[in-house]
Amino acid sequence: MESQDQEFNRFVGKIKSYTTIDLSQYKEAQMKRRLTTLRIKKGFSSFDAYFEAIVKDKQLLYEFLDRMTINVSEFWRNPNRWQVLEERILPQLTAVNRRLRVWSAACSTGEEPYTLAMILQGHGLLRDASLLATDLDEGVLEKAQQGVYLDRSIRDVPPVQLEKNFIKEGEVFRVNPELKRYVRFQKQNLLTDRFENNFDLIVCRNVMIYFTEEAKHELYQKFSAALRPGGILFVGSTEQIFSPNRYGMELADTFFYRKL
Ligand SMILES: C[S@@+](CC[C@H](N)C(=O)[O-])C[C@H]1O[C@@H](n2cnc3c(N)ncnc32)[C@H](O)[C@@H]1O
């Protein structure tokens, strides 16, 4: 008799050939729990049946992607870290070069790249900057491009920025359309796709926690290779890199790593 693990592993294989997304690079227990709950909620008694249905019904595919990707984000998420970026890291970067190449990797619905755009704008750096924002999930990228948010994602926006860069429309807030011109949104899978390089700053927060140790290890190497010497990798508040030296980086500040 086949075990549940074998069936789940077969599902992982089929999803990989169908979508190119490799679920085996995400922490297994977490991922399995999330997807099992969703499968049962959708009324499928096995992962085989669930996969067949996903192939036939785009809506099921989107729900599956939604559940596996976890898209929660906020403007100025962990505000004190953004303060460090603005007050300590940015001056170091601009001392070398004022035309910054910046990348928000796994940008979700856009709060993070727009936060970056506003900070760069505040320092007169936006016009000359190149600001890339990528995510695996096309649905979130579409929302990012629309730039419309509920009040829970704007609670940490500094009042001056709220005034300057958001338009309240009924219950929602629309981000200043001007800012959108400066952000290049692109679909990208961090685990399989090639990276651009020569970045001054890479922001990758609250996604690496879902990856296995091996996947993280490879990703740190790819990020390091994508930074210029002196460039900075900014990670999430539970995502410290324990031996940055292994990847040719050093600690620049808590949750910030500098390429050597
Ligand atoms: C919790 S959100 C983080 C958003 C933002 N960085 C922040 O910290 O607020 C995680 C994002 O990672 C994306 N993601 C998950 N796996 C990915 C992968 N392999 N490649 C690129 N993005 C991925 C998801 O689609 C989701 O939008």
The ligand as an SDF file (V2000), in Angstrom:
LIG
                    3D

 27 29  0  0  0  0  0  0  0  0999 V2000
    5.6110   36.8450    2.4790 C   0  0  0  0  0  0  0  0  0  0  0  0
    5.8430   37.4840    0.8450 S   0  0  0  0  0  0  0  0  0  0  0  0
    7.1410   38.6270    1.1320 C   0  0  0  0  0  0  0  0  0  0  0  0
    6.8700   39.9650    0.5310 C   0  0  0  0  0  0  0  0  0  0  0  0
    7.8930   41.0530    0.8790 C   0  0  0  0  0  0  0  0  0  0  0  0
    9.2210   40.6830    0.4820 N   0  0  0  0  0  0  0  0  0  0  0  0
    7.8540   41.3950    2.3520 C   0  0  0  0  0  0  0  0  0  0  0  0
    8.7840   41.0630    3.0780 O   0  0  0  0  0  0  0  0  0  0  0  0
    6.8690   41.9900    2.8090 O   0  0  0  0  0  0  0  0  0  0  0  0
    6.6350   36.1290    0.0500 C   0  0  0  0  0  0  0  0  0  0  0  0
    6.6470   36.2360   -1.4690 C   0  0  0  0  0  0  0  0  0  0  0  0
    7.5890   35.2900   -1.9810 O   0  0  0  0  0  0  0  0  0  0  0  0
    7.1240   34.8310   -3.2300 C   0  0  0  0  0  0  0  0  0  0  0  0
    7.8210   33.5850   -3.5630 N   0  0  0  0  0  0  0  0  0  0  0  0
    7.6780   32.3560   -3.0110 C   0  0  0  0  0  0  0  0  0  0  0  0
    8.5060   31.4720   -3.5930 N   0  0  0  0  0  0  0  0  0  0  0  0
    9.2120   32.1720   -4.5450 C   0  0  0  0  0  0  0  0  0  0  0  0
   10.2040   31.8230   -5.4900 C   0  0  0  0  0  0  0  0  0  0  0  0
   10.6580   30.5710   -5.5690 N   0  0  0  0  0  0  0  0  0  0  0  0
   10.6860   32.7810   -6.3150 N   0  0  0  0  0  0  0  0  0  0  0  0
   10.2150   34.0660   -6.2350 C   0  0  0  0  0  0  0  0  0  0  0  0
    9.2730   34.4600   -5.3610 N   0  0  0  0  0  0  0  0  0  0  0  0
    8.7700   33.5160   -4.5230 C   0  0  0  0  0  0  0  0  0  0  0  0
    5.6410   34.6700   -3.0110 C   0  0  0  0  0  0  0  0  0  0  0  0
    4.9280   34.6620   -4.2360 O   0  0  0  0  0  0  0  0  0  0  0  0
    5.3200   35.8740   -2.1240 C   0  0  0  0  0  0  0  0  0  0  0  0
    4.8420   36.9530   -2.8840 O   0  0  0  0  0  0  0  0  0  0  0  0
  1  2  1  0
  2  3  1  0
  2 10  1  0
  3  4  1  0
  4  5  1  0
  5  6  1  0
  5  7  1  0
  7  8  2  0
  7  9  1  0
 10 11  1  0
 11 12  1  0
 11 26  1  0
 12 13  1  0
 13 14  1  0
 13 24  1  0
 14 15  1  0
 14 23  1  0
 15 16  2  0
 16 17  1  0
 17 18  1  0
 17 23  2  0
 18 19  1  0
 18 20  2  0
 20 21  1  0
 21 22  2  0
 22 23  1  0
 24 25  1  0
 24 26  1  0
 26 27  1  0
M  CHG  2   2   1   9  -1
M  END
$$$$
